[in-house]
Every structure is written in C-alpha cells, then in structure tokens.
Amino acid sequence: MGRRKLLDEDQAKKELDSITKFSDKNQRLAWRRKRNRMDDLLKKMEPLNEEALKVILAKQPIMDEIEHVRQQMIKECVHPRDYLVHKGTHVLCKFCRSKIKVKS
C-alpha cells in the first residue's frame, strides 16, 4: 500500500509539474511579480479594512435599533399616501408591502 501511494504522489507531482511548465519561464516570472505586487497591495489595504471594521462595529447597534423601529412601523403601518401605488385591482403599500383591496 505504501509503495502504491508513493507512486501516486510521484505521478501527481509529474502531472502538476507538466502543467506548471506549460507556460514559458518569462511568463511565470511576470505572473509571480504580479502576484507579489498584489500581495503588497493587500497588505496596504489591511489597516484600512481594520478601520472599516471598527466603523461597521460602531454602526451595528444603531442599525439594530433602526431595524427594530422599522419592524414596529411595518406592524403598525398607517399606509401613508406617499407609499401607496394603485395597481388597478388593488393598492400596494410600498412600506409594509400590503395589498389593499379597494371597492369600486
């Protein structure tokens, strides 16, 4: 079993090497330089991402409160005129998404 696994690993290595060597050396070097440049740019981005995360975390309690108030408003919706759209057979409240049947 151990010998067979070793052969499979050797075969896999050969196959991966053949795929890697499909591109010429200059293309591989250029790609590696681009990858290194991207890694450098991502490292530059890390402090900004940390700051953005701090802002998002600071916003979250406010967003939660907004969602809570919005859910209460949906439950108690008075269907304000500026949120109503007439759809022919019914009126749709865009705020609470209720369909309101109207009698002609």
N, C-alpha and C positions, 0 to 999 in steps of 0.2 A: 504494500500500500504506500509506503514512504517513497519508494522509487518512482511509482506512477505519479504521485503528487509532484515530485521534483521535475519530472518530465513535463508535466502540465505547466508548471511555473516557468520552466525554460522556454517552452513553446509560446506561452503568453508573452514573455519578455521579448522574444524574437518578433512576434507579431506587432507588439507596441513599438519596438524599435523601427520596424519597417515602415510603419505609419508615420512615425516622427521624422524619419529620414526622407520622406516623400518630398518635402519642401527643401530647397537648397539652403546652404549654410547662411547666406546673406539674409534670406527671408526669415529664418529662425532668429538670427541676431536682431534684426529690425523689430520683430514681434516681441522679443524679450525686452528690448529697450522701451517699447510702448507699454508693456506690462509694468516695468519698473516705474515709468512716468505715471501710470495710473495709480500704482501703489502710493507714490509720493503725493499725488493729488488727494487720494482718500485719507492719507494721514493729515493733510492740511485741513480736511473737512471735519475731522473728529472733534476739535474744540467747538466748532460751530454747531455740530449735532448735539453736543452736550448742553450748550446754551439753549438750543431749541427745545430739548427735552425738559430743561428746567422751566421754560415758559409754558410748555404744554402741561406739566405737572401743576404749575401755579394756576392755570386756567381751569383745570378739571373740576374743582369744587364749584366754581361759578357755572360751568357748563351743566353740571349735575342739577344745580338749583334751577337753571333755565328750563331744563327738561322736565323737572318736577312741576314747575308752574305751567308749562305748556300742556302737560298731560291733564292738569286740573282744568285748564281753559278748554281743552277738547271735550272733556267730560261735561262741562257746564256751558258749552258753546251757545251763544245767542244768535248765531248766524248773521254777522254784520253785513250790511249791504255791499261793501266793497270786496267781500269774499264770495259773493253769490254769482253763479253763472247759470243762465237759463239754457237748458238742453232740449227744449221742445216739449218732451213729455214729463220732465221733472227739472227741479232746480238743484244744482250741486253747490254745496258749501266747500270752498277750496281749503278752508282752515281745518275743519273736522272731517272732511270728506264724506259728509252725509248726503244721501239722495233724499230730496224732499219732494213728495208728490204734490202737485197743485191741481186744484179743481178748476175747470174752465167755466 
